[in-house]
Amino acid sequence: MSARDVPAERACLPEVPAELARRRLSLATIAKFFGPGAIIASLTVGSGETVLASRMGAVFGFAVLWVVVVGTVAKAAVIYSSNRYIVLTGEHPMSGLARVIPGPRGWFPLLIGTLAVLSFPFVASALASGIGGYLNKVVGGPAVAWGLVLLVLAAAIAWFGWYALLERAQIAIVALKVALVVVAVFAANPQWLDVLGGFVPQGLGYEPFVFTEYPEIAERSAWVEAVVFMGGLGGGMYDYIGYAGLMREKRWGALGLPGRDDAASTSEPLELVDTPEERSRVRGWARAPLGDVVLSFATMGLTAVAFTITGKEILGAAHNVPSGNNVLTYQGDVLGIIHPVLRYFYIVAIIMVFLGTMYAIWEVYTRTTHESLSAVSKRVREGGVARTRRWVYGYVLVGGVALILTGADLVSLISPANIVGGTVAVGIYGFGLLVLERRVLPKTFRIGRVGRLLIALSSTALLVAGLIALAQYSGVLR
């Protein structure tokens, strides 16, 4: 290793909790150590899958189910590597990438961070516009005005910490909504052999009714539509940088050592010494982020599958595609198949879910911005998260308001963010993590050969899929 790669601090990882020291992770242990992943899951399980998965099922049918598997597994592999690194070294991957990637110092995390930060206003405005359009249908009033009010309201709730009053109710409603959608899958009684066939990779084509009843969707590349969906599965780099930073709250592994639970405390990774005792501790602590990521992405993946199936069987059968100001209108029919009264529950659920999601993004985006800039700026790192928060709130509010005023719908606003931040940036990040682990961790402490191969394949799939979609979306390719 060169001088720039050598960590400054040599110490041992803390002792591993008894549950993590066992050879296999039990479901009870995974649930106990389920932490930051719950926040990321809440960002997409309640809202993203409601829109995009239902829409994909309606326009593509079961043939799009394999995209759920590829997107979920690929992102889980990359994000596990990221979270594992910070738990074992106490250093955020963005700081490590600033040191070890050849070239001008900090260019790589600045690239990733820029792609993430540029996505913020698009995601925030898409969420506000989506629920604004729904309220326009339910209670009346201009959709744009509703979107602006909700964007500002969500920022105020996050800034002043009012969300504690709503948090428990929102979590319960999301859980019930997801459970009911799973029930609706069986109530819809799909052809299960056709469902299984959808998990086999295959070409994608729009259902025949889309060409006649939704020509604006049919004009859009099927590949772009699918990659926008893949990019939204489980979030994107606009979430994942902050996701790794949230590991500090759990104080797992090296983050439990004195002075390592704060981004401002140190910028150097813990130097792990290859001893039998340390190997045991590394294996144990690596199970904490593994369980967190597996449960989080499994929940998101299964939810996306359920919404895709009901989208095909219920919305597609009625030729009701979530789009425009109806991007959230038709999904009430999914719950209505169980009992008509649940359509009214959907009204409450979707408002609570979107408001909760819009709240959560402010803290995650603040963390993402702070970790990205801290990797290259001592001033930002020492200034703390509070100083970064002011700038992030202002930036997202101004950008979000400007985008809402264009009158664009949720899918139009979310598309560039999902393609760039949800696929391209994640793929680039995955390759960087492979280099980072090789340059910092001793060989015995790195992810195994099969795991590294999965990360490489996942990064390639996300990057290539995203670049093709971006070229088609921008008109470079037809």
C-alpha positions in Angstrom: 0.0 0.0 0.0 1.1 3.5 -0.7 1.4 6.2 2.0 -2.0 7.6 1.0 -3.7 4.3 1.6 -2.3 3.5 5.1 -4.8 4.0 7.9 -3.6 6.1 10.8 -5.2 4.3 13.7 -4.6 0.7 14.9 -7.1 -0.8 17.3 -9.4 -3.8 17.8 -13.1 -4.0 17.0 -15.4 -4.1 20.0 -16.6 -7.5 21.2 -19.4 -8.9 19.2 -22.9 -9.3 20.7 -23.8 -13.0 21.4 -26.5 -13.0 18.7 -24.1 -11.9 16.0 -21.4 -14.3 17.1 -23.5 -17.3 16.1 -22.7 -19.0 12.7 -26.1 -18.2 11.2 -28.4 -15.2 11.4 -31.7 -16.1 12.8 -34.9 -14.1 11.9 -35.1 -12.9 15.5 -31.5 -11.5 15.3 -32.1 -9.9 11.9 -35.2 -8.2 13.4 -33.3 -7.1 16.5 -30.5 -5.4 14.4 -32.9 -4.0 11.8 -32.1 -0.3 12.0 -31.2 2.2 9.3 -32.7 -0.2 6.7 -36.1 0.5 8.1 -35.8 4.2 7.3 -34.7 3.4 3.7 -37.6 0.9 3.3 -40.1 3.5 4.6 -38.9 5.8 1.8 -40.0 3.4 -0.9 -42.3 0.6 0.4 -45.1 3.0 1.1 -44.9 5.3 -1.9 -42.5 4.3 -4.7 -43.9 0.7 -5.1 -47.4 2.0 -4.9 -46.9 4.0 -8.1 -44.2 2.4 -10.2 -44.8 -1.3 -9.5 -48.5 -0.9 -10.1 -47.8 1.0 -13.3 -45.4 -1.6 -14.5 -47.8 -4.4 -13.8 -50.5 -2.6 -15.7 -48.5 -1.7 -18.8 -46.1 -4.8 -19.0 -48.0 -7.5 -17.1 -46.0 -10.2 -15.3 -43.1 -10.0 -17.8 -41.6 -7.2 -15.8 -41.2 -9.2 -12.6 -37.6 -10.2 -13.4 -36.7 -6.5 -13.3 -37.7 -6.5 -9.6 -35.3 -9.4 -8.8 -32.4 -7.9 -10.7 -32.8 -4.4 -9.3 -33.3 -5.6 -5.7 -30.4 -8.1 -5.7 -28.0 -5.7 -7.5 -28.7 -2.8 -5.2 -28.6 -5.0 -2.0 -25.2 -6.4 -3.0 -23.7 -2.9 -3.6 -25.2 -1.4 -0.4 -24.2 -4.3 1.8 -20.6 -3.7 0.7 -20.9 0.0 1.5 -22.5 -0.5 4.9 -20.1 -3.4 5.8 -17.1 -1.1 5.1 -18.2 1.7 7.5 -19.1 -0.8 10.2 -15.6 -2.5 10.0 -13.5 0.6 9.6 -15.5 3.4 11.1 -14.8 5.4 8.0 -17.6 6.4 5.6 -16.9 4.9 2.1 -17.1 8.4 0.5 -14.1 9.4 2.7 -12.2 6.3 1.7 -12.9 6.8 -2.0 -11.5 10.3 -1.7 -8.2 8.8 -0.6 -7.7 5.6 -2.7 -9.1 6.4 -6.2 -6.3 7.5 -8.5 -6.4 11.1 -9.9 -7.2 14.4 -8.3 -8.1 13.9 -4.6 -11.8 13.7 -4.1 -13.0 13.6 -7.7 -14.7 10.2 -7.3 -16.9 11.0 -4.3 -17.6 14.4 -5.7 -18.9 12.7 -8.9 -21.1 10.3 -6.9 -22.3 13.1 -4.5 -23.1 15.5 -7.4 -25.2 12.9 -9.1 -27.0 12.2 -5.8 -27.5 15.9 -4.9 -28.8 16.8 -8.3 -31.6 14.2 -7.9 -32.9 15.7 -4.6 -35.3 18.3 -6.0 -36.7 15.9 -8.6 -37.6 13.3 -6.0 -39.0 15.8 -3.6 -41.1 17.5 -6.2 -42.3 14.2 -7.7 -43.6 13.1 -4.3 -45.3 16.4 -3.7 -46.8 16.5 -7.2 -48.0 12.9 -6.9 -50.0 13.5 -3.8 -51.0 16.9 -5.0 -52.6 15.4 -8.1 -54.4 12.8 -5.9 -55.8 15.5 -3.6 -57.0 17.4 -6.7 -59.1 14.3 -7.6 -60.3 13.6 -4.1 -61.1 17.0 -2.7 -60.6 19.4 -5.6 -58.3 22.5 -5.8 -55.3 23.0 -8.1 -52.8 20.1 -8.0 -49.9 22.5 -8.2 -51.0 24.4 -5.2 -51.5 21.2 -3.2 -48.0 20.1 -4.2 -46.4 23.4 -3.0 -48.3 23.3 0.3 -47.3 19.7 1.0 -43.6 20.3 0.1 -43.4 23.2 2.5 -45.4 21.4 5.2 -43.1 18.3 5.0 -40.0 20.6 5.3 -41.5 22.3 8.4 -42.4 19.0 10.0 -38.8 17.8 9.5 -37.2 21.0 10.6 -39.2 21.5 13.8 -39.3 17.8 14.7 -43.1 17.6 14.7 -43.1 14.2 13.1 -42.9 12.3 16.3 -46.6 12.9 16.7 -47.3 11.1 13.4 -44.5 8.5 13.2 -46.1 5.5 14.9 -49.4 6.0 13.1 -47.6 6.2 9.8 -45.6 3.0 10.4 -48.7 1.1 11.4 -50.6 2.3 8.3 -47.8 1.4 6.0 -47.5 -2.1 7.5 -51.3 -2.6 7.2 -51.4 -1.3 3.7 -48.6 -3.6 2.5 -50.3 -6.6 4.3 -53.6 -5.8 2.6 -51.9 -5.6 -0.8 -50.5 -9.1 -0.2 -54.0 -10.3 0.7 -55.2 -8.6 -2.5 -52.7 -10.7 -4.6 -54.4 -13.9 -3.5 -57.9 -12.4 -3.8 -57.1 -11.5 -7.4 -56.3 -15.2 -8.0 -53.7 -14.7 -10.8 -52.5 -17.6 -13.0 -49.5 -18.6 -10.9 -47.6 -20.3 -13.7 -47.8 -17.0 -15.6 -46.5 -15.2 -12.5 -43.6 -17.6 -12.2 -42.8 -17.1 -15.9 -42.4 -13.4 -15.3 -39.3 -14.0 -13.2 -37.5 -15.3 -16.3 -35.6 -12.5 -18.0 -37.3 -11.6 -21.3 -38.0 -8.8 -23.6 -40.5 -6.2 -22.5 -43.5 -4.9 -24.6 -46.5 -2.8 -23.7 -49.9 -4.4 -23.4 -52.0 -3.8 -26.5 -54.5 -1.4 -24.8 -51.6 0.9 -23.9 -51.1 1.9 -27.6 -54.7 2.9 -28.1 -55.6 4.3 -24.7 -52.3 5.7 -23.5 -50.4 6.8 -26.6 -48.1 9.1 -24.5 -46.8 6.1 -22.6 -46.5 3.9 -25.7 -44.3 6.6 -27.3 -41.8 6.2 -24.5 -39.2 3.5 -24.8 -40.1 0.3 -22.9 -36.5 0.1 -21.7 -36.6 3.6 -20.2 -39.9 2.8 -18.5 -38.4 -0.4 -17.0 -35.2 1.3 -15.9 -37.1 4.1 -14.2 -38.8 1.4 -12.2 -35.5 -0.4 -11.4 -34.0 2.9 -10.4 -36.8 3.5 -7.9 -36.6 0.0 -6.3 -35.2 0.5 -2.9 -34.0 4.1 -3.6 -30.8 5.4 -5.1 -27.5 7.1 -4.3 -29.5 10.1 -3.0 -30.5 7.7 -0.2 -27.6 5.3 0.1 -24.8 7.7 1.1 -27.0 8.8 4.0 -28.0 5.2 4.7 -24.3 4.3 5.4 -24.0 7.5 7.5 -27.0 6.4 9.6 -24.9 3.4 10.7 -23.2 5.8 13.1 -26.5 5.9 15.1 -26.3 2.1 15.8 -22.6 2.2 16.9 -22.0 -1.2 15.3 -18.4 -2.4 15.0 -15.7 0.2 14.7 -18.5 2.9 15.0 -18.8 1.9 18.7 -15.2 2.9 19.4 -14.6 6.2 21.2 -14.9 9.2 18.8 -16.2 7.2 15.8 -19.9 7.8 16.0 -19.6 11.3 14.6 -18.6 12.2 11.0 -16.5 15.1 12.3 -14.5 13.0 14.7 -12.1 11.3 12.4 -11.5 10.8 8.7 -9.2 7.8 9.0 -10.2 4.2 8.9 -9.5 1.7 11.6 -6.5 -0.5 10.7 -7.6 -4.1 11.3 -4.9 -6.5 12.3 -5.2 -10.1 11.0 -5.5 -12.2 14.1 -7.9 -15.1 14.8 -9.7 -13.0 17.4 -10.1 -10.1 15.0 -11.3 -12.4 12.2 -14.0 -13.7 14.5 -15.1 -10.1 15.4 -15.1 -9.1 11.7 -17.4 -12.0 10.8 -19.7 -11.2 13.7 -20.0 -7.5 13.1 -20.4 -8.0 9.3 -23.6 -9.8 10.1 -25.3 -6.7 11.5 -25.3 -4.7 8.2 -26.0 -8.0 6.3 -29.2 -8.6 8.3 -30.3 -4.9 8.0 -29.8 -4.9 4.2 -31.4 -8.3 3.6 -34.5 -7.5 5.6 -34.8 -4.0 4.1 -34.4 -5.1 0.5 -36.4 -8.3 0.8 -39.3 -6.2 2.2 -39.1 -3.8 -0.7 -38.7 -6.5 -3.3 -41.7 -8.6 -2.0 -43.8 -5.4 -1.8 -42.9 -4.5 -5.4 -43.8 -8.0 -6.6 -47.2 -7.8 -4.8 -48.0 -4.4 -6.4 -46.8 -5.6 -9.8 -49.1 -8.6 -9.7 -52.1 -6.6 -8.5 -51.3 -3.9 -11.1 -51.6 -6.5 -13.8 -54.6 -8.4 -12.5 -56.7 -5.4 -11.2 -55.5 -2.1 -12.8 -54.4 -3.6 -16.1 -57.6 -5.6 -16.5 -59.6 -2.4 -16.2 -57.1 -0.5 -18.4 -56.4 1.9 -15.6 -52.7 2.9 -15.7 -51.3 5.2 -13.0 -50.3 8.3 -14.9 -50.7 12.1 -14.9 -52.9 13.3 -12.1 -54.3 9.7 -11.7 -50.9 8.4 -10.7 -52.3 7.5 -7.3 -56.0 7.3 -8.0 -56.5 3.8 -9.2 -54.6 1.9 -6.6 -57.6 2.2 -4.2 -59.2 -0.5 -6.4 -56.4 -2.9 -5.3 -57.7 -2.8 -1.7 -61.3 -2.5 -2.9 -61.1 -6.1 -4.2 -60.9 -7.3 -0.5 -63.8 -5.0 0.7 -65.2 -1.8 -0.7 -64.7 0.0 2.6 -60.9 -0.3 2.2 -61.0 2.2 -0.6 -61.6 4.8 2.1 -58.7 3.4 4.1 -56.5 3.9 1.0 -57.3 7.6 1.0 -56.0 8.0 4.6 -53.1 5.6 4.0 -51.7 7.2 0.8 -51.8 10.7 2.3 -50.0 9.5 5.5 -47.5 7.4 3.6 -46.5 10.2 1.2 -46.3 12.7 4.0 -44.1 10.3 6.0 -41.9 9.7 3.0 -41.6 13.4 2.2 -40.6 14.0 5.9 -37.9 11.3 5.8 -36.1 12.5 2.7 -35.0 15.7 4.4 -32.9 14.0 7.1 -31.5 11.4 4.6 -30.7 14.0 2.1 -28.9 16.1 4.7 -26.8 13.1 5.7 -26.1 12.3 2.0 -24.9 15.8 1.4 -22.9 16.1 4.6 -21.1 12.7 4.0 -20.3 13.6 0.4 -18.8 17.0 1.2 -17.1 15.8 4.4 -15.1 13.4 2.3 -13.3 16.3 0.5 -13.7 19.3 2.9 -12.4 19.5 6.5 -14.4 22.7 7.0 -17.7 20.9 6.2 -16.7 17.9 8.3 -15.9 20.0 11.3 -18.9 22.2 10.8 -21.3 19.4 11.6 -24.6 18.2 10.2 -26.6 21.1 11.5 -24.8 23.6 9.3 -25.2 21.4 6.2 -28.9 20.9 7.0 -29.7 24.6 6.4 -28.2 24.6 2.9 -29.9 21.3 2.0 -33.3 22.5 3.1 -33.0 25.7 1.1 -31.7 23.9 -2.0 -34.4 21.3 -2.1 -37.2 23.8 -1.3 -36.1 26.2 -4.1 -35.5 23.4 -6.6 -38.6 21.5 -5.6 -40.9 24.6 -5.9 -39.5 25.4 -9.4 -40.1 21.8 -10.6 -43.6 21.7 -9.2 -44.5 24.9 -10.9 -43.7 23.3 -14.3 -46.9 21.2 -13.8 -45.1 17.9 -14.6 -46.5 14.7 -13.1 -44.8 12.3 -10.7 -43.4 9.9 -13.3 -42.0 12.7 -15.5 -40.3 14.3 -12.5 -38.9 11.1 -11.0 -37.6 9.6 -14.3 -34.2 11.5 -14.5 -33.5 11.0 -10.8 -34.2 7.3 -11.0 -32.1 6.8 -14.1 -29.1 8.8 -13.0 -29.3 8.5 -9.2 -30.9 5.1 -9.0 -28.9 3.1 -11.6 -25.9 4.9 -13.1 -24.6 6.4 -9.9 -25.1 3.1 -8.0 -23.2 1.2 -10.6 -20.3 3.6 -10.5 -20.3 3.5 -6.7 -20.2 -0.3 -6.7 -17.0 -0.4 -8.7 -15.5 2.2 -6.4 -16.3 0.0 -3.4 -14.5 -3.0 -4.9 -11.3 -0.8 -5.3 -11.7 0.7 -1.8 -12.0 -2.7 -0.1 -9.0 -4.0 -1.9 -6.8 -1.0 -1.0 -7.8 -0.7 2.7 -8.8 -4.1 4.1 -6.5 -7.1 4.6 -7.3 -9.9 2.2 -8.8 -12.1 4.9 -11.3 -9.3 5.9 -12.6 -8.6 2.4 -15.9 -9.9 1.0 -15.4 -13.4 -0.4 -14.8 -14.2 -4.1 -18.5 -15.0 -4.8 -19.6 -11.8 -3.1 -17.1 -9.7 -5.1 -18.3 -11.3 -8.3 -21.9 -10.5 -7.4 -21.0 -6.8 -6.7 -19.1 -6.6 -10.0 -22.0 -8.1 -12.0 -24.5 -5.9 -10.1 -22.5 -2.8 -10.7 -22.2 -3.6 -14.4 -25.9 -4.4 -14.8 -27.0 -1.1 -13.1 -24.4 1.0 -15.0 -25.1 -0.4 -18.4 -28.9 -0.5 -18.0 -28.8 3.1 -16.7 -26.5 4.5 -19.5 -28.7 2.9 -22.2 -31.9 4.3 -20.6 -30.2 7.7 -20.2 -29.2 7.7 -23.9 -32.7 6.8 -24.9 -34.3 9.3 -22.5 -32.2 12.1 -23.8 -32.8 11.2 -27.4 -29.3 10.1 -28.3 -30.5 6.5 -28.9 -33.8 5.5 -30.4 
